[in-house]
């Protein structure tokens, strides 16, 4: 039999989910005694299945991180709860795929959220350790090739730098970058860091801040394990955009910023000596839609031909074709058959697109046409408050 084990990181309610009361977190990895193979696999009926992790909010029926499987026909199967964890709203793998990291989107008695490191042991997760995220309500985490870990802390409007060692232990916080300022929208009264990305190199960091309406640029100094501000330090988006996530084109010259508040996607070009330059913005919504909507997640197909983004309100995936010079042309809008598509993911080979509908508690599988970019419904499965899908 063959087992396909591949990673796609994906990237995170109108804002990261803030809590009104202080919380503490308790996390329990599975204690099942299985062989250590550093990856998950599930085969049933003679069909190779891709196993993926589901991060959730745990203020409802969810208990933490779950595994599901996607078969070669696009059908979905629920496997099991693999780790009890408090609000594991965003997940990422270490470079060697031996460890899974999760942010715990909380604000504890010390006023911070947490980051948890798990060892992937057969079909289970075993908790290694947990550290502060350096701010309140962390909603995003990224890991580079040297196992530097960056968090985006929504409520406190900052990013935290940690490092993962070879045994999967997270260091204490090495450094932070505090954002300042505000935007023009009522939800932009203070900094709200929403995601972080390693670009254009593995030691360069782009932080996306919904509150200040800016991209923030820094780099990691490996000699001092600190975040060093770059020049220019920021790039402003259009007033009221509320940038949330971004997607990097395979050509490494174009990045597309998903704007949560304006429901638009903005093309940013990057090339020396000009650096980052803001270009055209394109609506995520049909012309005749005038109800409330917030953008959530964004991804590009492996071949760089199509871009997808999720709408909460319109409850759809907008499909764009990427033309010359990075221009976006709307191909269509596919209903997500649920409510609140916070996160979605393309399967590693690009054949399927899976959507996590947070409020309707379901995951939807679509078959993707690689020639047209269009989506066709395949399967639906129940999931408790799903907010992150990680292959």
C-alpha positions in Angstrom: 0.0 0.0 0.0 1.0 3.6 -0.5 0.6 6.3 2.0 0.5 9.9 1.0 1.7 12.3 3.7 1.9 15.9 2.5 1.6 19.2 4.1 -0.4 22.3 3.3 -0.5 25.1 5.8 -3.5 27.1 6.0 -3.8 29.6 7.1 -7.7 31.8 10.1 -14.9 35.0 12.9 -14.6 38.6 11.8 -11.7 38.9 14.0 -9.7 36.4 16.0 -12.0 35.0 18.7 -11.6 37.2 21.8 -12.7 36.1 25.2 -14.5 38.2 27.8 -12.9 36.4 30.7 -9.4 35.2 31.6 -8.8 31.6 30.7 -6.3 28.9 31.5 -5.5 26.1 29.2 -5.2 22.4 29.8 -3.8 20.2 27.0 -3.6 16.4 27.0 -1.9 14.6 24.2 -3.1 11.0 23.4 -1.3 8.4 25.4 -1.9 5.6 22.9 1.2 3.5 22.6 1.9 3.3 18.9 5.0 3.3 16.7 6.7 6.6 16.1 6.6 7.3 12.4 6.3 11.1 12.6 3.2 11.1 10.4 -0.4 10.0 10.3 -1.9 7.5 7.9 -5.3 5.9 7.5 -6.2 3.3 4.9 -9.7 1.8 4.5 -11.3 -0.3 1.8 -8.0 -0.5 -0.1 -8.0 3.2 -0.9 -5.1 5.5 0.2 -6.5 8.3 2.3 -4.9 11.7 3.1 -5.2 12.4 6.8 -5.5 16.0 7.9 -5.8 17.8 11.2 -8.7 20.0 12.2 -8.1 22.9 14.7 -11.2 24.1 16.5 -12.8 26.4 19.0 -13.6 24.6 22.2 -16.4 26.7 23.7 -19.0 24.3 22.2 -18.8 20.6 21.6 -15.2 20.4 20.5 -12.5 19.1 22.8 -9.4 20.1 20.8 -7.6 18.8 17.7 -9.1 16.1 15.5 -8.1 14.0 12.5 -10.2 13.4 9.4 -9.4 11.7 6.1 -9.9 12.6 2.5 -10.0 9.6 0.0 -9.1 9.6 -3.7 -12.7 10.3 -4.6 -13.0 13.4 -2.4 -15.1 11.7 0.3 -14.5 12.5 3.9 -14.1 10.4 7.0 -13.9 11.4 10.7 -11.1 9.6 12.5 -10.7 10.7 16.1 -9.8 13.3 18.7 -6.0 13.3 18.9 -5.4 16.0 21.5 -7.5 17.8 24.1 -6.6 21.4 23.8 -8.1 24.8 24.6 -9.0 26.8 21.4 -6.4 25.3 19.1 -7.5 27.7 16.3 -4.4 27.5 14.1 -2.0 24.7 13.4 1.4 24.3 11.7 4.0 21.6 11.1 7.7 21.7 11.8 9.9 21.4 8.7 10.7 17.7 9.3 7.0 17.0 10.0 7.8 15.3 13.3 6.0 17.9 15.4 2.7 19.8 15.2 2.3 23.3 16.7 -0.9 24.9 17.8 -1.8 28.3 19.1 -4.2 28.3 22.0 -6.3 31.3 21.3 -6.9 32.5 24.9 -6.1 35.2 27.4 -5.0 33.6 30.6 -4.4 35.1 34.0 -1.1 36.5 32.9 -2.8 38.2 29.9 -1.3 36.0 27.2 -2.2 33.0 25.0 -0.1 29.9 24.6 1.7 27.8 21.9 1.6 24.0 22.3 4.1 21.6 20.7 3.0 18.0 20.0 5.0 15.0 18.9 3.3 13.2 16.0 3.4 9.6 17.1 1.7 7.2 14.8 -1.9 8.3 14.6 -1.7 10.3 17.9 -0.3 13.5 19.3 1.7 13.6 22.4 2.2 16.9 24.2 5.8 18.0 24.6 5.6 21.4 26.1 3.7 24.7 26.1 4.9 28.3 26.1 3.5 31.8 26.1 2.7 33.3 22.7 3.8 36.7 24.0 0.4 38.2 23.6 -3.3 37.7 24.0 -5.5 35.6 21.7 -2.9 34.2 19.3 -4.6 33.3 16.1 -1.8 32.4 13.7 1.5 30.6 13.8 4.2 30.0 11.2 7.4 27.9 11.3 10.4 28.4 9.0 13.1 26.0 7.8 15.3 26.7 10.8 12.4 26.0 13.2 11.9 29.7 14.2 8.3 30.1 15.3 6.3 33.3 14.9 2.9 34.0 16.4 0.3 36.7 15.6 -1.4 37.9 18.8 -4.7 39.5 17.8 -5.9 41.3 21.0 -2.5 42.6 22.0 -1.5 43.6 18.4 2.0 42.0 18.4 4.1 39.1 17.1 6.1 36.7 19.2 9.4 34.9 18.3 10.2 31.5 19.7 12.2 28.5 18.5 11.7 24.8 18.3 14.6 22.5 19.1 15.4 19.1 17.6 13.4 17.3 20.3 10.3 19.4 19.7 10.6 21.6 22.8 9.5 25.2 22.3 11.8 27.9 23.8 10.4 30.7 25.9 9.6 33.9 24.0 12.8 35.2 22.4 11.5 38.5 21.2 8.4 40.5 20.3 7.4 43.1 17.8 4.7 45.5 19.1 2.5 47.2 16.5 1.2 50.7 17.0 -1.5 52.8 15.4 -5.1 52.4 14.3 -7.3 52.5 11.1 -10.5 54.2 10.0 -12.9 51.4 10.6 -14.7 50.9 14.0 -12.8 47.6 14.4 -9.5 49.3 13.8 -9.3 51.1 17.1 -6.0 49.4 18.0 -3.4 47.0 16.5 -4.7 43.5 15.8 -2.0 41.2 14.3 -3.8 38.6 12.3 -1.2 36.5 10.5 2.6 36.2 10.0 4.5 34.9 7.0 8.1 34.2 6.1 8.7 36.3 2.9 10.7 36.9 0.7 13.3 34.8 2.5 13.0 32.3 5.4 14.5 35.0 7.7 12.2 37.8 6.6 8.8 38.3 8.3 5.6 40.0 7.0 3.0 40.5 9.7 -0.5 41.4 8.6 -2.3 43.8 11.0 -6.1 44.2 10.7 -6.2 47.0 13.3 -3.4 49.3 11.9 -4.4 48.5 8.3 -0.8 47.7 7.5 1.8 45.1 6.6 4.7 45.1 9.0 8.2 44.1 7.9 11.0 42.7 10.0 13.8 40.1 9.9 15.2 37.5 12.3 18.7 38.1 13.5 19.9 34.5 14.2 23.0 35.7 16.2 20.8 37.5 18.8 17.5 35.7 18.2 15.7 39.0 17.8 13.3 40.6 15.4 14.9 43.5 13.6 12.7 46.2 12.0 13.2 46.7 8.3 13.0 49.9 6.3 10.4 50.8 5.4 8.7 49.3 8.4 5.2 49.2 7.1 3.0 49.3 4.0 -0.5 50.8 4.3 -3.5 49.3 2.6 -6.6 51.2 1.4 -8.5 52.9 4.3 -10.8 50.5 6.0 -9.4 47.4 4.3 -8.6 45.4 7.4 -5.9 43.1 6.0 -6.1 39.6 7.5 -4.2 36.9 5.5 -2.1 36.7 2.3 -1.1 34.2 -0.4 2.3 34.2 -2.1 2.3 33.4 -5.8 4.7 30.6 -7.0 6.7 33.2 -8.9 7.6 34.8 -5.5 7.0 38.3 -7.0 3.3 38.7 -6.3 1.5 38.5 -3.0 -2.2 38.8 -2.6 -3.6 40.3 0.6 -7.1 39.3 1.7 -8.9 42.3 3.3 -11.4 41.1 5.9 -13.3 44.4 6.3 -13.6 45.6 2.7 -14.0 42.1 1.2 -11.3 42.7 -1.4 -8.0 41.2 -2.5 -5.1 43.5 -3.0 -2.1 42.7 -5.2 1.3 43.6 -3.8 4.3 43.3 -6.1 7.7 42.7 -4.7 10.9 43.1 -6.7 14.3 44.8 -6.1 15.0 47.7 -6.0 11.3 48.8 -5.5 10.5 46.5 -2.7 6.8 46.1 -1.8 4.4 48.1 -4.0 0.6 48.2 -3.6 -1.3 47.6 -6.9 -4.9 46.8 -7.8 -7.6 45.7 -5.4 -10.4 43.4 -6.6 -13.8 42.7 -4.9 -14.5 39.3 -3.5 -18.3 39.7 -3.9 -20.9 39.7 -6.7 -22.0 43.2 -7.8 -25.5 42.6 -6.6 -24.6 41.5 -3.1 -25.1 44.3 -0.5 -25.3 42.5 2.8 -22.7 42.2 5.6 -19.7 40.2 4.7 -16.1 39.6 6.0 -13.3 37.9 4.1 -11.4 35.1 5.8 -8.9 32.9 4.0 -7.0 32.9 0.7 -4.9 30.3 -1.3 -3.4 29.9 -4.7 -3.3 26.7 -6.8 0.1 25.0 -7.2 0.4 26.0 -10.8 -0.2 29.7 -10.0 -3.2 30.0 -12.3 -6.1 30.4 -9.9 -6.7 32.1 -6.6 -9.4 31.3 -4.1 -10.8 33.3 -1.1 -13.6 32.7 1.4 -16.5 35.0 2.1 -18.4 34.9 5.4 -21.9 36.4 4.9 -22.1 35.6 1.3 -20.8 32.2 2.4 -18.9 31.4 -0.7 -15.5 30.7 -2.2 -14.7 33.3 -4.8 -12.6 31.9 -7.7 -10.2 34.1 -9.6 -8.0 33.5 -12.7 -4.6 35.0 -12.3 -3.7 36.8 -15.6 -0.6 38.6 -16.8 1.0 41.0 -14.4 -0.9 39.4 -11.5 -4.4 40.8 -12.5 -7.3 38.9 -11.0 -10.4 38.0 -13.1 -13.4 36.6 -11.3 -14.4 33.2 -12.6 -17.3 32.6 -10.2 -18.5 32.1 -6.7 -19.2 28.6 -5.2 -21.6 28.3 -2.2 -19.9 26.6 0.7 -23.0 24.7 1.9 -22.6 26.1 5.4 -22.1 29.2 7.5 -18.9 30.9 8.3 -16.1 29.6 6.0 -13.3 30.7 8.2 -10.6 28.5 6.7 -10.2 26.3 3.7 -7.4 24.2 2.2 -6.4 22.8 -1.2 -5.4 19.1 -1.1 -1.6 18.6 -1.7 -2.1 17.7 -5.3 -4.6 20.4 -5.9 -7.4 18.1 -6.9 -9.7 19.0 -4.0 -10.6 22.1 -2.0 -11.9 21.6 1.6 -13.8 24.2 3.5 -14.2 24.5 7.3 -17.6 26.1 8.1 -17.2 27.3 11.7 -20.8 28.2 12.5 -22.6 25.3 10.8 -20.1 22.7 12.2 -19.3 21.0 8.9 -16.4 20.4 6.5 -17.2 20.4 2.7 -15.2 18.7 0.0 -15.1 20.1 -3.6 -13.5 18.6 -6.6 -11.4 21.2 -8.4 -11.2 21.5 -12.2 -7.5 22.3 -12.9 -8.3 23.8 -16.3 -11.2 26.1 -15.3 -10.6 26.5 -11.6 -14.2 25.8 -10.9 -15.4 23.7 -8.0 -17.9 20.8 -7.8 -19.4 19.5 -4.5 -18.4 16.0 -3.5 -19.0 15.4 0.2 -20.0 16.9 3.6 -19.1 15.8 7.1 -19.9 17.1 10.6 -17.1 18.7 12.6 -17.3 20.7 15.9 -16.5 24.4 15.4 -13.8 23.7 12.7 -11.5 26.7 12.1 -8.2 25.3 10.6 -7.5 22.5 8.2 -3.9 21.2 7.9 -2.7 18.5 5.5 
